[in-house]
Amino acid sequence: MRPDRATDVLLTNATASPLLAQPNTIAVFLDIANSGAPDRLMSVTSPEATVAQFSGTDSRRAIPADSSVALAADGMFVALSGISGALDDGRTLPVALTFENAGTVHTRARIVAPRETGDAPDYGLFGIGDICQVGEGEPAPNIELLAEKSGDGWQIRVLSDAFEFTPHLVDGPHVPGTGHGHIYLNGVKLGRLYEPSTTIGALPPGAHDIRVTLSTNDHRAYVVGDQPITASIRILAD
């Protein structure tokens, strides 16, 4: 749904999924397209929920300039609770996101099938989802990140060992040591990585944490022992 006033931010693909492990909670996922300057996501409200908040604890919620990000199952998302009435498939829930610069933007999230929480939260991963334990004798990937200024934004490079980015295998069966990455900015999902380099647009002033996790072709997070395959780097925007 398009915003109800002129703004650089557009909200699309909003869905609301009840969480089976939290019977009073609905997770809202949506895409945020920012065609303007760097911004920050400040708050969320819904007139049909007694509580509307963001998952996770990071309050920075920066949105890069000229970019698309997501409030996603495997990252920060909106959590609604205290909704009355039947949570029937197809019902829509009003949601409003308030941004530091773009103001308040409205959309409606359509209720879809419930989701399992999965094991990802137990391993310190963002959001919800499943994991893939690296088996004995299988490649045990590891990564580190490099960041350098690139124009008004940043270039992020992923240095990996025992891992191959395989965009041609996405959505296919798991092949040990292959897959893709997920990249996050302060917990907000920027997208998937199908190659070991990407750029991020200009950011609001301050410190920001970039994090990349590795996932299998079938979208499970790699875990070795009790440690997810993830790396973080902090950057400072002027």
Residue, then its C-alpha position, 0 to 999 in steps of 0.5 A: m500500500r502506498p503511503d498517505r502523503a508525499t514521502d521518500v519512504l514506501l512500504t510494500n509486501a506487508t504480511a502478518s504471521p502468528l507465531l506458534a511459540q508465542p500465542n499472543t504475538i503476530a509478527v509483521f514483515l514488510d519491505i521498506a524502500n527509501s528513495g531519499a536521504p539516510d533515515r531512522l525508524m523510530s516507532v511502530t503503532s497499530p490501532e488493533a494491537t494493545v502492544a506494538q514494538f520491534s523485535g530485538t533490543d537495538s534502537r538505532r534502526a538506521i535506513p541507508a539512503d537510496s536503499s531497500v531494506a526489510l523487516a524480516a523473519d530472519g532479522m528485526f520485525v514488528a511484533l503485535s500483541g493483544i489483537s482481538g477477533a479471529l486471526d483469519d487468513g486474509r484479514t488485514l491489520p493497520v500498521a504505521l511506521t514513524f521515521e525520523n525524517a519521512g514521518t509516519v507511513h501507513t500500510r496494512a499487513r495481511i494475515v498469512a499462515p502461522r510460523e514456527t520460531g525455529d532454533a535460530p534465537d537459541y544461537g543468538l541469531f536475529g529473528i526466527g528461523d531454522i539452523c543447519q548444524v555442520g556435520e562431522g567431516e563437512p566444511a566448517p565455514n568461517i568469515e570476517l568482514l572488511a569495510e571501507k568508505s565508498g563515496d557517500g556510502w560503504q563497501i563491505r567485503v566478506l572474506s570466507d574460508a571453506f565456503e562458496f557463494t552459489p546463487h545458482l543453487v538458491d532454493g535448492p537442496h543443501v550442499p555442505g560449504t555452499g550457500h549465501g549470506h544475509i547482511y544486517l545493519n543494526g539488526v535490520k536486514l539489508g538483504r541477501l549476499y550472493e557474492p562476497s562484496t556489496t555496497i551500503g548507501a549513506l548512513p545517519p551520523g553515529a556508530h553502526d554495526i554491520r553483521v553477515t551470517l551464512s545460510t544454506n541454499d535452503h535458507r537455514a543458518y549455518v552453525v558449527g557446534d553452538q556457534p553460528i557462522t557470523a561476523s560483525i564490524r562497526i563503522l562510524a558515519d560522519 
